[in-house]
Every structure is written in C-alpha cells, then in structure tokens.
Amino acid sequence: MIPDIYSASDYAGLSSKNLTAYYGYEVTDENDEWCFEAKFNNEIIKIPSSKLGVKDKFDCTECLLRGISLVMMKYKLTP
C-alpha cells in the first residue's frame, strides 16, 4: 500500500495503513486554533499549532511534519 500524501494552501495530510495525520483548517480546538491531528492505535492525538514550535502556523506542510515528528517521539505505532 502506498501512503496518500496531499497538501494545499490551508491543509496537509498523510493517510497510510497504520497512521492518518492532518494539519489545517478542518481541525480546530476550543479557541478556533488550527491543529495537527493524528489517528493510530485507536487513539486520536490533537496538538494546536501554538504547541508545534513552528514559525508560521500557516505553513501547513511544516506543521504536518512537526506534528508527525512529535507523535513519533512520544508514541510507538503498532499494527
């Protein structure tokens, strides 16, 4: 299976067998802040853009990659 990778000016995402990750306007928190969201191991992890440590919260590709990196540092993916 080849992962599906997509991006536009206001979102970016990755969809694969064991991980789905998204950053953009469709996922927000209670303050209407854009968030990174990952789904894996029957869990959903949501990180607001202000916690990603990026310079530009509208650089969706960087925010997606930073979010994936943070998740990979903290969690193990299991099939």
N, C-alpha and C positions, 0 to 999 in steps of 0.2 A: 504494500500500500504506500503510495506516495503522499506525503503531507500536503494539504492545501494551504498555501500562503497567499494572503491578499492584503492590499492596502489602498487607501485613498487619502485625500487631504484631511479627513476628520475621523479616520479609524484605521486600524491594522489588526490582523489576526492570523492565527495558525490553528489548523484543525488536523489532528492526527489520531491514530488508533488509541493512544493512552493519555493524550493531553489536548485540551482545547484552551486556547488563550486569546484574549481580545483586549484591545485598548481603544477607547473612543467615546463618542457622544452617546451611544446607546446604553452605556452602563455608568450610572452616577451614584453618588452617595446622598445622604440626607441634606448636604449643603449644595447639591447640584454640581459637585465637582466631578470631572471625568475620572474614571477609574480603570485600572487594569483588573481583569478577571481571569482566573484560571480554573478549569474543571478537570479533576483527575482523582482517581481512587475514591470515587463517590463523595468528594469534597469540592466545595467552591471557596476559592480564596479571592478576596477583593481588596485591592490596595488603591487608595486615592492618589492622584497624580502628585500631590504635595509630599507624599511619603516615598516617591520613587527616586528622588535625588537627581532629577534632570533639570537642565537649564530652561528648556522650553516645553511646557506641558502640551503644546500643540504639535510637537514633533512625534507623531503617533508611532512611527517605526522605532525610534529610540525608547519611547515609553513601553512599547510592547517587549522589546528585547531586555530592557532593565527589569521589567516585571517577571519575565521568564527566568532571568538570572537569579533574582531574589527568591523565587519559588524553588529553583533547583538547589540553592544554597541551604534552604531550610528543610525541604521535604524530600523523601525518596518516592519515585514513581514505581509502582508495582503493577504488573499486568493483571 
